[in-house]
Amino acid sequence: MPIAVSFSPSNEKSDRLFNNADNFAMIFDEAWKNYQSKKEENKLSQETKLNLVLDTIKDHPFLLGSPSIAKEVAQFRIRLLDLI
């Protein structure tokens, strides 16, 4: 007998936070894109923008538990996805 497995659609948003780099990356990407849509602060340095965005998600478990690694993940995501 086949086992039915239910998956959430990939476009369905979740408020669940997990203490891992993958979940942090997804949350960071969304926060960065939301921040980038605010054109009035585009003259700030990338480092300043990064710190401002990280501050908006400061309660994420991965950022709280591994702040230096989380910042490296964020910097990697910016380069990987050309989010500058």
C-alpha positions, 0 to 999 in steps of 0.5 A: 500500500503506498504511503501518502506524503503531504508537502507544502507548496514551495510558494507557501510562506511559513512562520517557522524558524529553524536553527540551521543555515538553510532556513536562515538563508531563506529568511535572509533572502526575503529580508534583503529583498524587502530592504532593497525595495526601499530605494531611499537608502541605496547609497549606503555601503553593502556592509551597512545594509547587511548589518541593517538587514541582519538587525531586522532578523536578529531573533532568528535562532541561527543568527543568535546561535552562530552569528559569525557563520550566519553573517558569512552565509548572508555575505555568500547569499549576496554574492551568489544571487547577485543581490547587491 
